[in-house]
Every structure is written in structure tokens, then in C-alpha cells.
Amino acid sequence: MSRRPVKPNFWRAALIGAFVAPGGCAVGPDYRTPQIAVPDRYEAVPAARNEAPLSPPQAAQADLSHWWRQFHDRQLDDLVQRALKSNLDLQVAASRIRQAREQEIVAGAARLPSVSATGLAARLHSNTNPLAGLGGQPGGSQSNGSSSASAGGPVTFDLYSIGFDATWEVDIFGGVRRGVEAARANTEAAAWQMRDAQVSLSAEVANTYLGLRTTQARLAIRQQSTRHQEELLQLTDARARNGFVTELDVNQQRTQLEATRAEIPELQAQERAAVHALGVLLGQEPDSLAGELAQETAVPAVPSDLPVGLPSELLRRRPDVRRAERQLAAATAGVGVAVADLYPKFNLLGALSLSASSPGQLLDGSSFKELGAGLVSWPLFAAGKLRANVHATEEQQTQAYLAYRKSVLVALQDAEDSLVRYTAEQRRLVSLRDSLTAAASSRHIAEEQYRAGMVTFIDVLTATNSELTAQDQVAQSTQALAQDLVSVYKALGGGWIDTPQ
């Protein structure tokens, strides 16, 4: 006769625990974002209004998510967008976000019961009956076996069983909840780490591109100077053949020409290296961009103004600061996890099974078995290990807080330093352009006076060298100014895009 299964006490206890656990306390400190004082303004901004004649920084707010568009260079826009889609480092960062999300699921799974199913089919065969002599008849008889055996004869036992086991730790003191908080904060930190990688990548692409265009401009200056010096060599050689000058002037001009030519291969190598670097940043072969970047274009000009906002915005805009804050939140939740280990743990255990000596009897009511249990464990003595673990996690929290404070200070320093360099380079570029104008005029006058026999060829060489140096300095200063502007945008936390991963 079958027996009606009784609802196990385990499930009743689990239902009670489901209502009790959410009302339990969560031990450990509750996280609050630290308040860190920052200056009201950047020191370089008021000085820039009076001293920087090209593009003074302003305290106005601006959207810096696509700051590279301020250069109005379509090639640069295209390179940055392609890098943000295909860069391998960003793909690694995206993978870390997905990994952190899976760890968050793992942490959250501890809040729910763990249920497993089991199945068993076993047969025991013995050449002698292990129960012989224990029963009423000589040799005994088999009570559970699938075949009978005489005393001392072989015997076979069969056993079939299916069942379900369930365990659940009731999170009375919130250790699991703190673990979920820590996992969620780590996921958010991974997301901010990827945004920080986007900021660094966009700046690196822009700096490499600006360096490429500057190298191409300097190469064009050398090539133009070479053609001019070849013409001057022909003139000097003709004057030497007519006896107006000596062979010394010819040799001096030839020396100057070859010295200029010698600089061209080095610049060509720098140009190729920049192309290779951009290819790798875009996740492509090093030489894949050679064709589209071969045509020389001017170095992009800086914008007419530069809105930089206020220092307080760095706490919201800098991804590295936001990541450090999330790491502090994770460390704070970790303290709660460690504190929860000091308190009792409540576990509910349950098992349901059907077992019989043949498959046909498994569904019979008499084969049903149940088990329900509650387990309380409380570490009474662990040689100070648990409290030491709490103190260790508290020190990790302290370290995370100090790292967060340092990230804020470093962000402020980056912003101030980049603004100072940017405004200083603007003043330097103005002076260098004035110097180039004077050098070009001096070279023209020296050549005219040399043709008229009024000055020596040394004066021509000196004026030519001065002009070439001034041209090169202007080209490099133009690059430095543009790259300093990139540094400003990077220091302000511009360049990250909030897209789902």
C-alpha cells in the first residue's frame, strides 16, 4: 500500500528563512562616497587670459567625449573612431568587464538554495552469502536480493535510487549581501577601467597622428631647402668658374647641402614608424595605413578657445578617479564579508529520495524517504584568524581610500601641468614665428648682397642655417602645442564613451 508523501520540514523552514533573512542586519560599514575638497578654479586659467594670445583656456563647461573633433581633421576623426572599435587593448578591457559580471552572478548565487539531483544503480555480487547463519534457517535467505541463494552459495543484491538534495545558507548577518556589493563595485570599476583605456587610446592616436603630420612637414622643409641649396650651389659654382669666388665657397655650400640631405632618411624612418604605430593602435598590420596616410597634410590647428570647466568636475569626468572610488566601495564591502565570518552561520539541509531493489518499485509510496535538518555553526576558537582577517580587510579599505585620494590629487596635478605647458607653448610659438619671419628676411638679404659681392658666402650660410633652424623650430612647436592640447583633454578626462559592453 502506497504512503502519501509528507511535506518535508526543510521546505517549511526554508520558507520561514526567506522572510527572516532580508530583515537580518548586514554587518560591517555602510559605504559612503568620501568628500574631498578641490580648488574652485584652475590656477592656469586666469593667467591664460592675459598671457596666451592663441587659444586661452576658459572655465566654461564643455562636452569632451569627442574632443578630437575640435581639430577639424577628418582623417584624425576617422582614425580615433576606428581605434575605439578595433583596438586590442580595449577588447581585453571589455572582456574583463564581462568576466566581472560573471563573478557578480557567482556572488549572487549564494543567496539562493543549491539543489542537486542524484541517481544510483548498484549491484553487489558475492560468491558467499554474507548473511548466512544470521537468519533462522541455515544459510539464511536473501531479503533484498533479486535472486535467492542457498547457505554459503552466491548472492546478488540490487539497489536503485533517485533523489534531490538542497542546501541553503540563510544570510542572517549579510555576509552574502556584502559579497554581492563587492562584486557589483568591482564590475563598475572594470567598466571605468575600460573608459580610462578609451581616454588613453584616443590621446595616443591623436599624439601619434600629430607627430606623423609634423614629421611630414619637417621632411617637406628639408626637401624644399635641399632644392634651394642645390640652386645656390649651382650659382656658387658658376661664380667660382668665373673667378668671382674661390673653391672654398663651393665646398662650403656642398657641405651644407649634404648635411641637409643627411637629415632626410632619419625623418623618413620616423614617418614610417608613426604609420606603423597607428596601424597597431587600430588593431591592424603595422603597414596597413601606409597608403591612406602617405599624402602630406598640414598639422591641425588648435581651436580658438578651450573650455576646461572646474576642478570639481574631475571627480565626475576622470575615469581613473571613478575607478578608484569604485575600488574603495568594493574594499568597504569586503570588510562586511570578513565581519560576517565572526557570527554564526545558519544552513538548511534537505533531501528527498526514492530507493528500491528494482526499477519498477521506485514509484511505490513505500520507497519514499525524506530528510530535513538545520545546521548552526559558530567558530568559537580560531586562534585569532578571523579577527586578523577583519583587520586585514580594514587595512585594504584604508589603502583603497588613500589610493582614491591620490587619484584625485594626481588628476588635479595633470590638469594644472597640462594647462601650464599649453599656455607656455603658445607664447613660445608666437616668438618662434616672429623669429622665422626675421630669419627668412635675413637669408633673402644675404643672398642678394652675395650676388652683388657685398658679403662673403659665410654670411649666406649663416642666414640659411638660421632660417632652416627657425622653420624646424616652428614645425616642432606647432606639434608640441597640438600635443599639449591633447594632454589637456586627456587630463580633463575627455575621450570616453558610455556604451554598453
C-alpha positions as CSV (number, residue, x, y, z in Angstrom):
1,M,0.0,0.0,0.0
2,S,1.4,3.3,-1.0
3,R,2.0,6.1,1.5
4,R,1.2,9.7,0.8
5,P,4.4,11.8,0.9
6,V,4.6,14.3,3.8
7,K,5.8,17.8,3.0
8,P,9.3,17.9,4.5
9,N,10.1,20.3,7.3
10,F,13.0,21.6,5.3
11,W,10.8,23.5,2.9
12,R,8.8,24.9,5.7
13,A,12.0,26.1,7.3
14,A,13.2,27.5,4.0
15,L,10.0,29.5,3.6
16,I,10.4,31.0,7.1
17,G,14.1,31.8,6.4
18,A,13.2,33.5,3.1
19,F,11.2,36.1,5.2
20,V,13.7,36.3,8.0
21,A,16.9,36.7,6.1
22,P,16.0,40.0,4.3
23,G,15.3,41.5,7.7
24,G,18.6,40.5,9.1
25,C,21.3,43.0,9.6
26,A,24.2,43.5,7.3
27,V,27.3,43.7,9.4
28,G,30.3,45.9,8.5
29,P,30.5,49.5,7.5
30,D,28.0,51.0,5.0
31,Y,29.7,52.7,2.1
32,R,29.5,56.5,1.5
33,T,31.5,58.3,-1.2
34,P,34.2,60.3,0.5
35,Q,34.0,64.1,0.2
36,I,37.4,65.5,-0.9
37,A,37.9,69.3,-1.2
38,V,39.2,70.6,-4.6
39,P,40.2,74.1,-5.7
40,D,37.5,76.4,-7.0
41,R,39.4,77.1,-10.3
42,Y,42.5,76.1,-12.2
43,E,45.4,78.3,-11.5
44,A,46.4,78.5,-15.2
45,V,43.0,79.8,-16.4
46,P,43.2,83.4,-15.2
47,A,46.9,83.7,-16.3
48,A,46.0,82.3,-19.7
49,R,43.5,85.1,-20.5
50,N,46.3,87.7,-20.2
51,E,49.3,85.8,-21.5
52,A,48.2,83.2,-24.1
53,P,47.4,85.0,-27.4
54,L,46.3,82.0,-29.4
55,S,43.7,79.8,-27.5
56,P,43.2,80.8,-23.9
57,P,41.5,78.2,-21.6
58,Q,38.2,79.2,-20.2
59,A,36.3,78.0,-17.1
60,A,33.2,77.2,-19.2
61,Q,31.8,73.7,-19.3
62,A,32.1,71.6,-22.5
63,D,31.4,68.1,-23.8
64,L,34.8,66.4,-24.1
65,S,33.6,63.0,-25.1
66,H,34.7,63.6,-28.8
67,W,37.4,66.3,-28.1
68,W,39.4,65.3,-31.2
69,R,36.8,66.9,-33.4
70,Q,38.0,70.3,-32.2
71,F,41.0,69.9,-34.6
72,H,38.6,69.7,-37.6
73,D,40.7,67.0,-39.2
74,R,38.6,64.3,-40.9
75,Q,41.5,61.9,-41.0
76,L,42.1,62.2,-37.3
77,D,38.3,61.7,-36.6
78,D,38.3,58.6,-38.7
79,L,41.4,57.1,-37.0
80,V,40.2,57.6,-33.5
81,Q,36.7,56.2,-34.2
82,R,38.3,53.1,-35.8
83,A,40.7,52.6,-32.9
84,L,37.8,52.8,-30.4
85,K,36.1,50.0,-32.3
86,S,39.0,47.6,-33.0
87,N,41.9,48.3,-30.6
88,L,43.0,45.1,-29.0
89,D,43.6,46.6,-25.5
90,L,40.0,47.8,-25.5
91,Q,38.8,44.3,-26.4
92,V,40.8,43.0,-23.4
93,A,39.2,45.6,-21.2
94,A,35.7,44.7,-22.5
95,S,36.5,41.0,-21.7
96,R,37.4,42.0,-18.1
97,I,34.0,43.7,-17.7
98,R,32.2,40.5,-18.9
99,Q,34.4,38.5,-16.5
100,A,33.5,40.8,-13.6
101,R,29.8,40.4,-14.4
102,E,30.0,36.7,-14.3
103,Q,31.7,37.0,-10.9
104,E,28.8,39.1,-9.8
105,I,26.5,36.3,-10.7
106,V,28.6,33.8,-8.8
107,A,28.4,36.1,-5.7
108,G,24.7,36.5,-6.0
109,A,24.1,32.7,-6.4
110,A,24.9,32.3,-2.7
111,R,21.7,34.0,-1.8
112,L,19.6,31.1,-3.2
113,P,19.3,27.4,-2.3
114,S,21.6,25.0,-4.1
115,V,19.7,22.0,-5.4
116,S,21.3,18.9,-7.0
117,A,19.8,15.6,-8.3
118,T,21.3,12.2,-7.8
119,G,20.7,8.8,-9.3
120,L,22.1,5.4,-8.3
121,A,22.0,1.9,-9.8
122,A,24.2,-0.6,-8.0
123,R,24.6,-4.4,-7.9
124,L,26.6,-6.4,-5.3
125,H,27.5,-9.9,-6.1
126,S,29.2,-12.3,-3.6
127,N,30.2,-15.9,-4.0
128,T,29.2,-16.5,-0.4
129,N,26.1,-15.2,1.3
130,P,27.3,-12.6,3.9
131,L,24.0,-13.1,5.8
132,A,24.4,-16.9,6.1
133,G,24.0,-18.0,9.7
134,L,22.3,-14.8,10.8
135,G,18.8,-15.8,10.0
136,G,16.5,-18.5,11.3
137,Q,17.3,-21.1,8.7
138,P,20.8,-22.5,8.0
139,G,22.3,-20.4,5.4
140,G,19.7,-17.7,5.8
141,S,17.7,-16.2,2.9
142,Q,18.0,-13.1,0.8
143,S,15.7,-10.4,1.9
144,N,16.5,-7.7,-0.6
145,G,18.2,-9.5,-3.5
146,S,17.0,-10.2,-7.0
147,S,17.8,-13.9,-6.7
148,S,17.9,-16.5,-3.9
149,A,20.9,-18.4,-2.7
150,S,21.5,-21.4,-0.5
151,A,23.6,-21.3,2.6
152,G,27.1,-20.5,1.6
153,G,26.1,-20.0,-2.1
154,P,26.5,-16.9,-4.3
155,V,24.2,-14.0,-3.7
156,T,23.3,-10.8,-5.6
157,F,21.9,-7.5,-4.2
158,D,20.4,-4.8,-6.4
159,L,19.7,-1.1,-5.4
160,Y,18.1,1.7,-7.4
161,S,17.7,5.2,-6.1
162,I,16.9,8.7,-7.3
163,G,16.7,11.9,-5.2
164,F,17.2,15.6,-4.7
165,D,19.5,17.4,-2.2
166,A,19.1,21.0,-1.3
167,T,21.3,23.3,0.9
168,W,20.8,26.9,1.8
169,E,22.8,29.3,3.9
170,V,20.4,31.8,5.4
171,D,22.1,35.2,5.1
172,I,21.2,36.5,8.6
173,F,24.2,38.8,9.1
174,G,24.5,40.0,5.5
175,G,27.9,38.4,4.6
176,V,26.5,37.3,1.2
177,R,24.9,40.7,0.6
178,R,28.2,42.4,1.3
179,G,29.9,40.0,-1.1
180,V,27.4,40.9,-3.8
181,E,28.1,44.6,-3.1
182,A,31.8,44.0,-3.5
183,A,31.3,42.1,-6.8
184,R,29.0,44.8,-8.2
185,A,31.5,47.5,-7.3
186,N,34.3,45.5,-9.0
187,T,32.2,45.3,-12.1
188,E,31.7,49.0,-12.1
189,A,35.4,49.5,-11.5
190,A,36.1,47.3,-14.6
191,A,33.8,49.5,-16.6
192,W,35.6,52.6,-15.6
193,Q,38.9,51.0,-16.3
194,M,37.8,50.5,-19.9
195,R,36.7,54.1,-20.1
196,D,40.1,55.1,-18.9
197,A,41.6,52.9,-21.6
198,Q,39.5,54.8,-24.1
199,V,40.8,58.1,-22.8
200,S,44.4,56.9,-23.2
201,L,43.8,55.4,-26.6
202,S,42.2,58.4,-28.1
203,A,45.1,60.6,-26.8
204,E,47.7,58.2,-28.1
205,V,46.1,58.0,-31.6
206,A,46.0,61.8,-31.7
207,N,49.5,62.3,-30.5
208,T,50.9,59.7,-33.0
209,Y,48.9,61.3,-35.8
210,L,50.1,64.8,-34.9
211,G,53.6,63.5,-34.7
212,L,53.2,61.9,-38.2
213,R,52.0,65.1,-39.8
214,T,54.7,67.2,-38.1
215,T,57.4,64.7,-39.3
216,Q,56.0,65.0,-42.9
217,A,56.0,68.8,-42.6
218,R,59.7,68.8,-41.4
219,L,60.5,66.4,-44.2
220,A,59.0,68.8,-46.7
221,I,61.0,71.6,-45.2
222,R,64.2,69.6,-45.7
223,Q,63.3,68.7,-49.2
224,Q,62.5,72.3,-50.1
225,S,65.7,73.5,-48.5
226,T,67.6,70.9,-50.4
227,R,66.3,72.2,-53.7
228,H,67.1,75.7,-52.8
229,Q,70.6,74.8,-51.7
230,E,71.1,72.9,-55.0
231,E,70.3,76.1,-56.8
232,L,72.6,78.1,-54.6
233,L,75.4,75.5,-55.2
234,Q,75.0,76.0,-59.0
235,L,75.2,79.7,-58.5
236,T,78.4,79.4,-56.4
237,D,80.0,77.0,-58.8
238,A,79.3,79.4,-61.7
239,R,80.8,82.3,-59.8
240,A,83.9,80.2,-58.9
241,R,84.4,79.3,-62.6
242,N,84.3,83.0,-63.5
243,G,86.8,83.8,-60.8
244,F,84.5,85.9,-58.6
245,V,84.8,83.5,-55.6
246,T,87.2,80.7,-54.6
247,E,86.5,76.9,-54.5
248,L,86.2,77.4,-50.7
249,D,82.7,78.8,-51.2
250,V,81.7,75.9,-53.4
251,N,82.9,73.4,-50.9
252,Q,81.1,75.2,-48.0
253,Q,77.8,75.2,-49.9
254,R,78.2,71.5,-50.9
255,T,78.9,70.6,-47.2
256,Q,75.7,72.5,-46.2
257,L,73.7,70.7,-48.9
258,E,74.8,67.2,-47.9
259,A,74.2,67.9,-44.3
260,T,70.6,68.8,-45.1
261,R,70.2,65.7,-47.3
262,A,71.5,63.5,-44.4
263,E,68.6,64.5,-42.2
264,I,66.0,63.3,-44.7
265,P,66.4,59.5,-44.2
266,E,66.0,59.8,-40.4
267,L,62.8,61.8,-40.9
268,Q,61.5,59.2,-43.4
269,A,62.2,56.5,-40.8
270,Q,60.2,58.4,-38.2
271,E,57.4,58.8,-40.6
272,R,57.2,55.1,-41.3
273,A,57.4,54.3,-37.5
274,A,54.4,56.6,-36.9
275,V,52.4,54.9,-39.6
276,H,53.2,51.5,-38.1
277,A,52.2,52.7,-34.6
278,L,48.9,53.9,-35.9
279,G,48.2,50.6,-37.6
280,V,48.8,48.6,-34.4
281,L,46.6,51.0,-32.4
282,L,43.8,50.3,-34.8
283,G,44.4,46.5,-34.3
284,Q,45.7,46.1,-37.9
285,E,49.0,45.2,-39.5
286,P,51.7,47.8,-39.0
287,D,51.9,48.8,-42.7
288,S,48.1,48.7,-43.3
289,L,47.7,52.5,-43.2
290,A,50.7,53.4,-45.4
291,G,48.5,54.2,-48.4
292,E,45.9,56.5,-46.8
293,L,48.5,58.4,-44.7
294,A,51.1,58.9,-47.4
295,Q,49.7,62.2,-48.6
296,E,51.1,65.1,-46.6
297,T,48.6,67.5,-44.9
298,A,49.1,70.4,-42.5
299,V,49.3,69.8,-38.8
300,P,45.8,70.5,-37.4
301,A,45.4,73.9,-35.8
302,V,44.4,74.4,-32.2
303,P,40.8,75.7,-31.6
304,S,40.3,79.4,-31.0
305,D,39.2,78.8,-27.4
306,L,39.4,76.0,-24.8
307,P,36.6,75.4,-22.3
308,V,38.1,73.4,-19.4
309,G,35.3,73.6,-16.7
310,L,36.1,73.5,-13.0
311,P,38.3,71.2,-10.9
312,S,35.3,69.7,-9.2
313,E,34.2,68.2,-12.5
314,L,37.3,66.0,-12.5
315,L,35.8,63.8,-9.8
316,R,32.9,63.0,-12.2
317,R,34.8,63.1,-15.5
318,R,38.1,61.3,-14.9
319,P,37.6,57.5,-15.3
320,D,40.7,56.7,-13.2
321,V,39.2,58.7,-10.3
322,R,35.8,56.9,-10.7
323,R,37.5,53.6,-10.9
324,A,39.5,54.3,-7.6
325,E,36.2,55.3,-5.9
326,R,34.5,52.0,-7.0
327,Q,37.5,50.0,-5.8
328,L,37.1,51.8,-2.4
329,A,33.4,50.7,-2.4
330,A,34.4,47.1,-3.1
331,A,37.0,47.2,-0.3
332,T,34.4,48.6,2.1
333,A,32.0,45.8,1.3
334,G,34.9,43.3,1.8
335,V,35.1,44.4,5.4
336,G,31.5,43.4,5.9
337,V,32.2,40.0,4.4
338,A,35.0,39.4,6.9
339,V,33.0,40.7,9.8
340,A,30.2,38.3,9.0
341,D,32.6,35.3,9.4
342,L,32.6,36.2,13.2
343,Y,28.9,35.4,13.5
344,P,27.0,32.1,13.4
345,K,26.1,30.6,10.0
346,F,22.6,29.1,9.6
347,N,22.3,26.4,7.0
348,L,19.1,24.5,6.0
349,L,19.6,21.0,4.6
350,G,17.0,18.8,2.9
351,A,16.9,15.6,0.9
352,L,14.2,13.7,-0.9
353,S,14.8,10.2,-2.3
354,L,13.1,7.1,-3.8
355,S,15.0,3.8,-3.4
356,A,14.1,0.2,-4.1
357,S,15.6,-3.1,-5.2
358,S,14.1,-2.9,-8.7
359,P,13.2,0.0,-11.1
360,G,9.6,-1.0,-11.0
361,Q,9.3,-0.3,-7.3
362,L,10.8,3.2,-7.4
363,L,7.5,4.9,-7.7
364,D,5.9,3.0,-4.9
365,G,5.0,5.1,-1.9
366,S,6.9,2.9,0.4
367,S,10.2,3.8,-1.3
368,F,9.9,7.5,-0.4
369,K,12.3,8.9,2.1
370,E,12.9,12.5,3.3
371,L,15.4,14.3,5.4
372,G,15.3,17.9,6.8
373,A,17.9,19.4,9.0
374,G,19.0,22.8,10.3
375,L,22.7,23.4,11.0
376,V,24.2,26.2,13.0
377,S,27.9,26.7,13.0
378,W,29.8,29.3,15.1
379,P,33.6,29.4,15.3
380,L,34.4,29.7,19.0
381,F,38.1,29.5,18.7
382,A,40.2,30.1,15.6
383,A,43.5,31.4,17.2
384,G,42.6,34.9,16.2
385,K,42.5,34.1,12.4
386,L,39.0,35.6,11.8
387,R,39.6,38.9,13.7
388,A,43.0,39.2,12.0
389,N,41.2,38.7,8.6
390,V,38.8,41.6,9.6
391,H,41.8,43.8,10.4
392,A,43.5,42.9,7.2
393,T,40.4,43.8,5.1
394,E,40.1,47.1,7.1
395,E,43.7,47.9,6.0
396,Q,42.8,47.1,2.4
397,Q,39.9,49.6,2.8
398,T,42.4,52.2,4.2
399,Q,44.7,51.5,1.2
400,A,41.8,51.9,-1.2
401,Y,40.8,55.2,0.4
402,L,44.4,56.6,0.2
403,A,44.6,55.4,-3.4
404,Y,41.3,57.3,-4.1
405,R,42.7,60.5,-2.5
406,K,45.9,60.2,-4.5
407,S,44.0,59.7,-7.8
408,V,42.2,63.0,-7.1
409,L,45.4,64.8,-6.4
410,V,47.1,63.3,-9.5
411,A,44.1,64.3,-11.6
412,L,44.4,67.9,-10.4
413,Q,48.2,67.9,-11.0
414,D,47.7,66.5,-14.5
415,A,45.2,69.2,-15.3
416,E,47.3,72.1,-13.9
417,D,50.5,70.9,-15.5
418,S,49.0,70.3,-18.9
419,L,47.3,73.8,-18.9
420,V,50.6,75.4,-17.9
421,R,52.5,73.7,-20.7
422,Y,49.8,74.5,-23.2
423,T,49.8,78.2,-22.4
424,A,53.6,78.4,-22.3
425,E,53.9,76.7,-25.7
426,Q,51.5,79.2,-27.2
427,R,53.8,82.1,-26.1
428,R,56.8,80.2,-27.4
429,L,55.2,79.6,-30.8
430,V,54.4,83.3,-31.2
431,S,58.1,84.2,-30.6
432,L,59.3,81.4,-32.9
433,R,57.1,82.6,-35.7
434,D,58.5,86.1,-35.3
435,S,62.0,84.7,-35.4
436,L,61.2,82.7,-38.6
437,T,60.0,85.9,-40.3
438,A,63.2,87.7,-39.4
439,A,65.4,84.7,-40.4
440,A,63.7,84.4,-43.9
441,S,64.2,88.2,-44.5
442,S,67.9,87.9,-43.4
443,R,68.5,85.0,-45.7
444,H,67.0,86.8,-48.7
445,I,69.1,89.9,-48.0
446,A,72.3,87.9,-47.5
447,E,71.8,86.1,-50.9
448,E,71.1,89.4,-52.7
449,Q,74.2,91.0,-51.2
450,Y,76.3,88.0,-52.0
451,R,75.3,88.2,-55.7
452,A,76.3,91.9,-55.5
453,G,79.6,91.0,-53.9
454,M,78.9,92.9,-50.8
455,V,79.2,90.0,-48.3
456,T,81.0,86.7,-48.1
457,F,79.5,83.3,-48.5
458,I,79.8,82.7,-44.8
459,D,77.1,85.3,-44.3
460,V,74.8,83.4,-46.7
461,L,75.4,80.1,-45.0
462,T,74.7,81.6,-41.6
463,A,71.5,83.1,-42.7
464,T,70.4,79.9,-44.5
465,N,71.1,77.8,-41.4
466,S,69.2,80.3,-39.2
467,E,66.1,80.1,-41.5
468,L,66.2,76.3,-41.6
469,T,66.5,76.1,-37.9
470,A,63.7,78.6,-37.4
471,Q,61.4,76.6,-39.8
472,D,62.1,73.4,-37.9
473,Q,61.5,75.0,-34.5
474,V,58.2,76.4,-35.7
475,A,57.1,73.0,-37.0
476,Q,58.1,71.3,-33.8
477,S,56.5,73.9,-31.6
478,T,53.3,73.6,-33.7
479,Q,53.3,69.9,-32.9
480,A,54.1,70.4,-29.3
481,L,51.2,72.9,-28.9
482,A,48.8,70.5,-30.5
483,Q,50.0,67.6,-28.4
484,D,49.9,69.8,-25.3
485,L,46.2,70.4,-26.1
486,V,45.7,66.6,-26.4
487,S,47.3,66.3,-22.9
488,V,44.8,68.9,-21.6
489,Y,41.9,67.0,-23.0
490,K,43.3,63.7,-21.5
491,A,44.0,65.3,-18.1
492,L,40.4,66.6,-18.1
493,G,39.1,63.1,-18.6
494,G,37.8,63.6,-22.1
495,G,37.5,60.8,-24.7
496,W,35.5,58.1,-23.0
497,I,32.1,57.0,-24.4
498,D,29.5,55.4,-22.2
499,T,28.4,52.5,-24.4
500,P,27.1,49.1,-23.2
501,Q,29.6,46.2,-23.2
